[in-house]
Amino acid sequence: MLGRMIRPTCVRCGEPLPEDAKFCPNCGFPVGSPLP
């Protein structure tokens, strides 16, 4: 499907993230934070 957006995923657990998420709904990791 052309034009389909790829949803961002959590860098820690791989859970798909809602567009406006500040934290992963699965593991609670802050969105946009690098892994330690």
Wavefront OBJ file of the C-alpha trace (Angstrom):
o trace
v 0.000 0.000 0.000
v 1.603 3.196 -1.119
v 1.330 6.215 1.135
v 0.855 4.155 4.258
v 2.640 5.615 7.288
v 4.914 3.394 9.341
v 3.965 3.672 13.001
v 6.770 4.449 15.391
v 7.702 1.688 17.810
v 9.233 1.660 21.276
v 13.026 1.352 21.153
v 12.977 -0.834 24.267
v 10.167 -3.350 23.635
v 9.073 -2.792 20.013
v 5.456 -1.963 20.891
v 3.706 0.256 18.295
v 3.289 3.760 19.721
v 0.277 6.062 19.436
v 1.089 9.286 17.551
v 0.923 11.517 20.631
v 2.540 9.087 23.096
v 5.074 10.455 25.571
v 5.645 6.998 27.096
v 5.324 3.470 25.729
v 1.911 2.039 26.727
v 3.505 -1.412 27.127
v 6.713 -0.843 29.118
v 6.519 2.823 30.155
v 9.783 3.818 28.459
v 9.873 7.551 27.549
v 9.361 8.077 23.811
v 12.377 9.668 22.149
v 14.805 8.646 24.892
v 17.961 6.767 23.916
v 18.559 3.359 25.440
v 20.914 3.510 28.437
l 1 2 3 4 5 6 7 8 9 10 11 12 13 14 15 16 17 18 19 20 21 22 23 24 25 26 27 28 29 30 31 32 33 34 35 36
